[in-house]
Amino acid sequence: MFIENLNERITYIRELLELATNDQFTIRKFWIAGFFNPRNFLTTIMQEVARKQRISIEKLTINFRIMSAYEKMFT
């Protein structure tokens, strides 16, 4: 899910840059802090998951493990 959201944010920023390049930039406000602040970004993801699942955010945890250099990311 993190990679999917990261890809969406990258696409969003590219679209903003393309609009700005073509003098078509009319967006008044946008959220960009989450892209550069991983803690803020992960908190936002947890909030969205909690809302979709209709559960308390306190019940969510982020689990991770460090992969070896030879492991495939997606299996």
Number of C-alpha atoms within 10 A of each C-alpha: 7 10 8 9 13 14 12 12 16 13 12 13 15 12 13 16 14 13 14 13 10 8 9 11 13 9 9 5 6 8 7 12 10 16 16 9 10 11 11 13 18 15 14 13 16 18 17 13 15 16 12 9 10 9 12 12 15 9 7 12 8 7 5 6 5 5 9 8 7 6 8 8 8 4 4
